Amino acid sequence: MPAFDARDIRSLQDAFWDALAGPTLSTHRRALLSRLLSSPELNVIRAAWKAGGQGVGQDPTRSDEASGTDEGFVRVAYECLLGRPADEGGLHHYAAALAAGETRAGVLRSLALSDEFEQRARGVPQDTQLCELANPAKWDNEEWLAILRDLGLADDKLSMHRKPYEFTQLVYGCRRLGVLRDDASIVSVGAGHEMILYWLANHAGRVIATDMYEGAWQNLQGREGDPDVLARPWDYAPFPYRRERLTFMKMDGRRLAFRDRAFDIAYSLSSIEHFGGMSGAVATIREMARVLRPGGVLALATEYVLAGPPHEETFQPDEIAELIRQPGLELVEPVDESVYRRYSYAPIDLYRMPYQTPHVVVRFGDTVFTTVMLFLRRVQ
Ligand SMILES: C[S@@+](CC[C@H](N)C(=O)[O-])C[C@H]1O[C@@H](n2cnc3c(N)ncnc32)[C@H](O)[C@@H]1O
């Protein structure tokens, strides 16, 4: 679904032109431009330009209103887009182009599509951790956002939610670890009919979804354990997929009916906390490790308590540490558990407002928790 409509883009363009107007950059306008240049909206505009179109809507129409000489405009555009004074060659080139009828919007487009701007954008520090608590900083990471958008999910920060985070982080991590390939074999445990299965079927060799598909989950919330998916998986597909590559199987995650070392990736999202406390979760992780080939990756998303008393279907930090410590598995990197010492947050009350967003930190009563994402490598 598109995250921005043409009106959002229009507002950005208007703000951009307001900030650019005039021959010099005040501190105030410089700060405003810096925010605009690092906004997701600008990325949407640049992506559309790159794709060769006018982009979203039309070029800014307010260029004629922008004050100042053409040369002054080029100087300001260089400073804000490339972060340096215009060189003589560039200044001459663009001033001449403007004199010959090029629009100011056209000059901005050329600068924004230049290799130099691309390099500058790449130089912005980003959070790239794989093992971490659901991390709002990922919504500023272009590589990560490209995956989110490819999944067809909204990329604006107000729609931030743990579910899209889990799907995107799973793909991001498996790609970075080099295990997500077109011939990869993948098993999902407690899969329900999660949309990422269908995406993976289009990007991997074989995907097997396993779940009990019985009990309360048949009717709870989004009917995540709906057994009808076993007979008609295509009815749950959010987009066309390679049907022959995706199989759904009724199976207990604590006793996987697969041979040892059969998969490149074994993952489970928001499920093991429902498998019968620590003993059910540990049994499942051990089973997932058993069916992984050496070098294969186990990816896990589960509930991590940030504050407050123990609550069923969540894990305290020391329990997460215990879950990780299983024979034959190694964390690919230390877990960044300090994310919420860097962010302020207002936990969403899951009993009263389950669908509110942004939704990254939540609570059941006094127990405040979020998602922890873990990637472990199967060693020999
Ligand atoms: C919260 S849902 C998550 C579903 C899916 N992973 C998603 O993210 O949409 C938990 C799932 O775990 C399944 N489940 C519960 N106990 C299980 C078990 N012992 N083995 C396998 N699946 C189980 C439920 O049927 C349900 O589909």
The ligand as an SDF file (V2000), in Angstrom:
LIG
                    3D

 27 29  0  0  0  0  0  0  0  0999 V2000
    0.4900  -15.4890   17.5230 C   0  0  0  0  0  0  0  0  0  0  0  0
    0.2760  -16.7480   16.3310 S   0  0  0  0  0  0  0  0  0  0  0  0
    1.5790  -16.3150   15.2120 C   0  0  0  0  0  0  0  0  0  0  0  0
    1.3630  -16.8360   13.8200 C   0  0  0  0  0  0  0  0  0  0  0  0
    2.3740  -16.3550   12.7890 C   0  0  0  0  0  0  0  0  0  0  0  0
    3.7280  -16.7220   13.1330 N   0  0  0  0  0  0  0  0  0  0  0  0
    2.2790  -14.8640   12.5820 C   0  0  0  0  0  0  0  0  0  0  0  0
    3.2660  -14.1530   12.9060 O   0  0  0  0  0  0  0  0  0  0  0  0
    1.2640  -14.3640   12.0700 O   0  0  0  0  0  0  0  0  0  0  0  0
    0.8860  -18.1950   17.1600 C   0  0  0  0  0  0  0  0  0  0  0  0
    0.7640  -19.4440   16.3460 C   0  0  0  0  0  0  0  0  0  0  0  0
    1.3770  -20.5210   17.0500 O   0  0  0  0  0  0  0  0  0  0  0  0
    0.6340  -21.7090   16.7970 C   0  0  0  0  0  0  0  0  0  0  0  0
    0.9700  -22.7090   17.8080 N   0  0  0  0  0  0  0  0  0  0  0  0
    0.6150  -22.7470   19.1160 C   0  0  0  0  0  0  0  0  0  0  0  0
    1.1900  -23.8100   19.7320 N   0  0  0  0  0  0  0  0  0  0  0  0
    1.9280  -24.4640   18.7870 C   0  0  0  0  0  0  0  0  0  0  0  0
    2.7790  -25.6040   18.7940 C   0  0  0  0  0  0  0  0  0  0  0  0
    2.9820  -26.3140   19.9100 N   0  0  0  0  0  0  0  0  0  0  0  0
    3.3730  -25.9530   17.6340 N   0  0  0  0  0  0  0  0  0  0  0  0
    3.1910  -25.2550   16.5070 C   0  0  0  0  0  0  0  0  0  0  0  0
    2.4080  -24.1600   16.4280 N   0  0  0  0  0  0  0  0  0  0  0  0
    1.7880  -23.7670   17.5630 C   0  0  0  0  0  0  0  0  0  0  0  0
   -0.7990  -21.2200   16.8080 C   0  0  0  0  0  0  0  0  0  0  0  0
   -1.6690  -22.1300   16.1460 O   0  0  0  0  0  0  0  0  0  0  0  0
   -0.6920  -19.8800   16.0860 C   0  0  0  0  0  0  0  0  0  0  0  0
   -0.8930  -19.9990   14.7050 O   0  0  0  0  0  0  0  0  0  0  0  0
  1  2  1  0
  2  3  1  0
  2 10  1  0
  3  4  1  0
  4  5  1  0
  5  6  1  0
  5  7  1  0
  7  8  2  0
  7  9  1  0
 10 11  1  0
 11 12  1  0
 11 26  1  0
 12 13  1  0
 13 14  1  0
 13 24  1  0
 14 15  1  0
 14 23  1  0
 15 16  2  0
 16 17  1  0
 17 18  1  0
 17 23  2  0
 18 19  1  0
 18 20  2  0
 20 21  1  0
 21 22  2  0
 22 23  1  0
 24 25  1  0
 24 26  1  0
 26 27  1  0
M  CHG  2   2   1   9  -1
M  END
$$$$
